[in-house]
Amino acid sequence: MSKWDDKAKRLLKSELIKRGISNSELVFLLNEIGIEETKASIDSKISRGSFSATFLLQCLTVIGCYKIEFENYENQIFIAAEPNQPYNKL
């Protein structure tokens, strides 16, 4: 896994965790906007970290993540954070 794949994977997983959304719930949310995915396909994509930018944007949109700020820390690790606002759980 490349360091970029790992960063993409960690970004998506962290946003899902912040909102308390499981991969099963993500399947449901994506299906609601016409994106046909299965839990197995999402598990695989997130595990690999090698998904398309389109998939990342679709996921972030359906979970309600509209702004991400990146901060560069030592060893080129990126941490994503949104402004301090309460999350609307689904």
Backbone as a printed PyTorch tensor [residue, N CA C, xyz], in Angstrom:
tensor([[[  0.8630,  -1.1730,   0.0000],
         [  0.0000,   0.0000,   0.0000],
         [  0.9050,   1.2290,   0.0000]],

        [[  0.6220,   2.1630,  -0.9010],
         [  1.4190,   3.3840,  -0.9360],
         [  1.0380,   4.2960,   0.2230]],

        [[  1.9060,   5.2510,   0.5190],
         [  1.5880,   6.1730,   1.6140],
         [  0.3540,   7.0010,   1.2760]],

        [[  0.1090,   7.2600,  -0.0150],
         [ -1.0710,   8.0330,  -0.4190],
         [ -2.3460,   7.2140,  -0.2490]],

        [[ -2.2770,   5.9310,  -0.5870],
         [ -3.4320,   5.0540,  -0.3600],
         [ -3.7600,   5.0000,   1.1320]],

        [[ -2.7150,   4.9020,   1.9460],
         [ -2.9100,   4.8420,   3.3940],
         [ -3.5440,   6.1340,   3.9120]],

        [[ -3.1200,   7.2690,   3.3880],
         [ -3.6860,   8.5510,   3.8160],
         [ -5.1570,   8.6630,   3.4210]],

        [[ -5.4840,   8.2160,   2.2000],
         [ -6.8830,   8.2590,   1.7480],
         [ -7.7470,   7.3560,   2.6160]],

        [[ -7.2470,   6.1760,   2.8910],
         [ -7.9640,   5.2160,   3.7390],
         [ -8.1970,   5.7940,   5.1340]],

        [[ -7.1610,   6.3580,   5.7370],
         [ -7.2800,   6.9200,   7.0810],
         [ -8.2250,   8.1140,   7.1090]],

        [[ -8.1940,   8.9240,   6.0660],
         [ -9.1000,  10.0720,   5.9900],
         [-10.5540,   9.6110,   5.9980]],

        [[-10.8950,   8.6830,   5.0990],
         [-12.2820,   8.2190,   5.0140],
         [-12.7030,   7.5140,   6.3020]],

        [[-11.8500,   6.6360,   6.8160],
         [-12.2000,   5.9300,   8.0480],
         [-12.4080,   6.8970,   9.2100]],

        [[-11.5620,   7.9100,   9.3050],
         [-11.6990,   8.8480,  10.4280],
         [-12.9990,   9.6380,  10.3350]],

        [[-13.4010,  10.0120,   9.1300],
         [-14.6540,  10.7520,   8.9670],
         [-15.8580,   9.8690,   9.2740]],

        [[-15.7880,   8.5970,   8.9190],
         [-16.8730,   7.6680,   9.2540],
         [-16.9600,   7.4790,  10.7650]],

        [[-15.8170,   7.3090,  11.4050],
         [-15.7910,   7.0970,  12.8560],
         [-16.3070,   8.3210,  13.5950]],

        [[-15.9010,   9.5140,  13.1660],
         [-16.3640,  10.7470,  13.8190],
         [-17.8770,  10.8210,  13.8660]],

        [[-18.5100,  10.3130,  12.8230],
         [-19.9640,  10.4090,  12.7110],
         [-20.6760,   9.1430,  13.1780]],

        [[-19.9160,   8.1490,  13.5890],
         [-20.5110,   6.9030,  14.0630],
         [-21.2020,   6.1310,  12.9580]],

        [[-20.6570,   6.1990,  11.7450],
         [-21.2740,   5.5310,  10.5940],
         [-20.4650,   4.2890,  10.2400]],

        [[-21.1430,   3.1600,  10.1930],
         [-20.4890,   1.8940,   9.8500],
         [-20.4540,   1.7360,   8.3280]],

        [[-19.6800,   0.7660,   7.8780],
         [-19.6360,   0.4830,   6.4400],
         [-21.0000,   0.0220,   5.9320]],

        [[-21.7440,  -0.6980,   6.7600],
         [-23.0970,  -1.1310,   6.3620],
         [-24.0100,   0.0690,   6.1570]],

        [[-23.9050,   1.0450,   7.0550],
         [-24.7090,   2.2570,   6.9120],
         [-24.2660,   3.0670,   5.6910]],

        [[-22.9650,   3.0440,   5.4080],
         [-22.4540,   3.7420,   4.2290],
         [-23.0360,   3.1430,   2.9510]],

        [[-23.1640,   1.8200,   2.9130],
         [-23.7850,   1.1540,   1.7600],
         [-25.1890,   1.7050,   1.5450]],

        [[-25.9620,   1.7790,   2.6230],
         [-27.3330,   2.2690,   2.5430],
         [-27.3640,   3.7100,   2.0350]],

        [[-26.5040,   4.5680,   2.5800],
         [-26.4790,   5.9760,   2.1800],
         [-26.0810,   6.1420,   0.7100]],

        [[-25.1050,   5.3620,   0.2660],
         [-24.6950,   5.4340,  -1.1400],
         [-25.8090,   4.9260,  -2.0560]],

        [[-26.4500,   3.8420,  -1.6570],
         [-27.5440,   3.3010,  -2.4650],
         [-28.6830,   4.3060,  -2.6120]],

        [[-28.8980,   5.1160,  -1.5660],
         [-29.9610,   6.1220,  -1.6250],
         [-29.7230,   7.1830,  -2.6940]],

        [[-28.4650,   7.4230,  -3.0570],
         [-28.1850,   8.4070,  -4.1140],
         [-27.8500,   7.7250,  -5.4470]],

        [[-28.1500,   6.4260,  -5.5230],
         [-27.9880,   5.7040,  -6.7810],
         [-26.6250,   5.0900,  -7.0120]],

        [[-25.7940,   5.0270,  -5.9860],
         [-24.4740,   4.4040,  -6.1040],
         [-24.5940,   2.9770,  -5.5870]],

        [[-24.4800,   2.0240,  -6.4890],
         [-24.6610,   0.6180,  -6.1420],
         [-23.3580,   0.0350,  -5.5980]],

        [[-23.3220,  -0.1930,  -4.3190],
         [-22.1700,  -0.8060,  -3.6470],
         [-22.6910,  -1.8700,  -2.7020]],

        [[-21.8280,  -2.8080,  -2.3830],
         [-22.1410,  -3.8040,  -1.3700],
         [-21.2070,  -3.5740,  -0.1840]],

        [[-21.5440,  -4.1520,   0.9510],
         [-20.6770,  -4.0180,   2.1100],
         [-19.3110,  -4.6110,   1.8090]],

        [[-19.2930,  -5.7480,   1.1230],
         [-18.0160,  -6.3970,   0.7880],
         [-17.1570,  -5.5060,  -0.1060]],

        [[-17.7790,  -4.8350,  -1.0810],
         [-16.9960,  -3.9810,  -1.9760],
         [-16.4580,  -2.7650,  -1.2350]],

        [[-17.2560,  -2.2090,  -0.3350],
         [-16.7930,  -1.0550,   0.4440],
         [-15.7020,  -1.4750,   1.4260]],

        [[-15.8920,  -2.6040,   2.0980],
         [-14.8580,  -3.1100,   3.0020],
         [-13.5330,  -3.2690,   2.2620]],

        [[-13.6030,  -3.8280,   1.0710],
         [-12.4020,  -4.0680,   0.2690],
         [-11.7440,  -2.7640,  -0.1670]],

        [[-12.5390,  -1.8220,  -0.6710],
         [-11.9890,  -0.5390,  -1.1250],
         [-11.3100,   0.2040,   0.0160]],

        [[-11.9830,   0.2680,   1.1540],
         [-11.4250,   1.0010,   2.2830],
         [-10.1890,   0.2810,   2.8310]],

        [[-10.2240,  -1.0220,   2.8800],
         [ -9.0820,  -1.7910,   3.3600],
         [ -7.8450,  -1.5630,   2.4880]],

        [[ -8.0480,  -1.5610,   1.1660],
         [ -6.9440,  -1.3230,   0.2270],
         [ -6.4990,   0.1300,   0.2380]],

        [[ -7.4680,   1.0260,   0.4020],
         [ -7.1670,   2.4530,   0.3360],
         [ -7.0050,   2.9640,  -1.0760]],

        [[ -7.1380,   2.0870,  -2.0550],
         [ -6.9290,   2.4940,  -3.4500],
         [ -8.2670,   2.6500,  -4.1680]],

        [[ -9.0260,   3.6500,  -3.7270],
         [-10.3090,   3.9370,  -4.3520],
         [-10.1880,   5.2530,  -5.1070]],

        [[-11.1560,   5.4980,  -5.9710],
         [-11.1030,   6.7030,  -6.8020],
         [-11.4820,   7.9470,  -5.9970]],

        [[-11.0780,   9.0780,  -6.5250],
         [-11.4810,  10.3530,  -5.9220],
         [-12.9950,  10.4770,  -5.9680]],

        [[-13.6040,   9.9600,  -7.0130],
         [-15.0620,   9.9930,  -7.1320],
         [-15.7110,   9.2530,  -5.9700]],

        [[-15.2130,   8.0620,  -5.6640],
         [-15.7510,   7.2820,  -4.5470],
         [-15.5760,   8.0360,  -3.2360]],

        [[-14.4030,   8.6170,  -3.0270],
         [-14.1560,   9.3840,  -1.8080],
         [-15.1430,  10.5350,  -1.6870]],

        [[-15.3490,  11.2920,  -2.7640],
         [-16.2900,  12.4220,  -2.7340],
         [-17.7220,  11.9600,  -2.4950]],

        [[-18.1120,  10.8440,  -3.1040],
         [-19.4510,  10.3000,  -2.8850],
         [-19.6490,   9.9580,  -1.4100]],

        [[-18.6620,   9.2890,  -0.8320],
         [-18.7560,   8.8930,   0.5740],
         [-18.8140,  10.1100,   1.4870]],

        [[-17.9130,  11.0520,   1.2710],
         [-17.8900,  12.2420,   2.1260],
         [-19.1950,  13.0240,   2.0190]],

        [[-19.7540,  13.0800,   0.8270],
         [-21.0100,  13.8060,   0.6220],
         [-22.1620,  13.1510,   1.3750]],

        [[-22.3100,  11.8240,   1.2310],
         [-23.4560,  11.1650,   1.8680],
         [-23.3540,  11.1360,   3.3900]],

        [[-22.1450,  11.2540,   3.9280],
         [-22.0330,  11.2710,   5.3920],
         [-22.0750,  12.6980,   5.9360]],

        [[-22.1690,  13.6730,   5.0510],
         [-22.3220,  15.0570,   5.4870],
         [-21.0220,  15.7850,   5.7610]],

        [[-19.9450,  15.3400,   5.1650],
         [-18.6450,  15.9900,   5.3410],
         [-18.4110,  16.8970,   4.1300]],

        [[-18.4890,  18.1930,   4.3600],
         [-18.3880,  19.1380,   3.2580],
         [-17.1290,  19.9910,   3.3110]],

        [[-16.3840,  19.9130,   4.3980],
         [-15.1610,  20.6980,   4.5030],
         [-14.1230,  19.9050,   5.2710]],

        [[-12.9200,  19.8690,   4.7300],
         [-11.8180,  19.1810,   5.3930],
         [-10.6170,  20.1110,   5.3750]],

        [[ -9.9730,  20.2370,   6.5140],
         [ -8.7440,  21.0120,   6.6110],
         [ -7.6000,  20.0370,   6.8580]],

        [[ -6.5120,  20.2090,   6.1320],
         [ -5.3560,  19.3410,   6.3040],
         [ -4.2610,  20.0990,   7.0350]],

        [[ -3.6850,  19.4480,   8.0070],
         [ -2.5530,  20.0070,   8.7170],
         [ -1.3790,  19.0690,   8.5130]],

        [[ -0.2490,  19.6240,   8.1670],
         [  0.9330,  18.8210,   7.9140],
         [  1.7610,  18.6970,   9.1890]],

        [[  1.9680,  17.4750,   9.6290],
         [  2.7620,  17.2080,  10.8100],
         [  4.0380,  16.4870,  10.4100]],

        [[  4.8690,  16.2310,  11.3890],
         [  6.1320,  15.5530,  11.0990],
         [  5.8920,  14.2540,  10.3530]],

        [[  6.8620,  13.8690,   9.5620],
         [  6.8200,  12.6540,   8.7430],
         [  5.7290,  12.6920,   7.6800]],

        [[  5.3030,  13.8900,   7.2990],
         [  4.3360,  14.0520,   6.2220],
         [  3.0200,  13.3340,   6.4870]],

        [[  2.6190,  13.2370,   7.7230],
         [  1.3340,  12.6290,   8.0610],
         [  0.2890,  13.7340,   8.0440]],

        [[ -0.8060,  13.4970,   7.3540],
         [ -1.8630,  14.4830,   7.2820],
         [ -2.9680,  14.1250,   8.2620]],

        [[ -3.4240,  15.1090,   8.9720],
         [ -4.5370,  14.9450,   9.8920],
         [ -5.6850,  15.7720,   9.3470]],

        [[ -6.8420,  15.1920,   9.2410],
         [ -8.0040,  15.9170,   8.7310],
         [ -8.8560,  16.3600,   9.9010]],

        [[ -9.3650,  17.5590,   9.7790],
         [-10.2290,  18.0680,  10.8400],
         [-11.2390,  19.0250,  10.2520]],

        [[-12.4160,  19.0210,  10.8030],
         [-13.4470,  19.9690,  10.4190],
         [-13.6030,  20.9690,  11.5420]],

        [[-14.2390,  22.0890,  11.2670],
         [-14.4920,  23.0570,  12.3320],
         [-15.2930,  22.4150,  13.4650]],

        [[-15.1220,  22.9340,  14.6610],
         [-15.8230,  22.3810,  15.8190],
         [-17.3090,  22.6930,  15.7480]],

        [[-18.0610,  21.7790,  15.1920],
         [-19.5090,  21.8900,  15.1060],
         [-20.0900,  20.5310,  15.4680]],

        [[-21.2410,  20.5290,  16.0880],
         [-21.8350,  19.2210,  16.3990],
         [-22.2240,  18.4940,  15.1160]],

        [[-22.0430,  17.1940,  15.1070],
         [-22.3950,  16.3820,  13.9530],
         [-23.8570,  15.9680,  14.0560]],

        [[-24.5060,  15.9460,  12.9270],
         [-25.8750,  15.4360,  12.8560],
         [-25.7940,  13.9670,  12.5470]],

        [[-26.1120,  13.1460,  13.5100],
         [-26.0900,  11.6990,  13.2760],
         [-27.3340,  11.3060,  12.5250]],

        [[-27.1750,  10.3430,  11.6550],
         [-28.3030,   9.8810,  10.8390],
         [-29.2190,   8.9780,  11.5980]]])
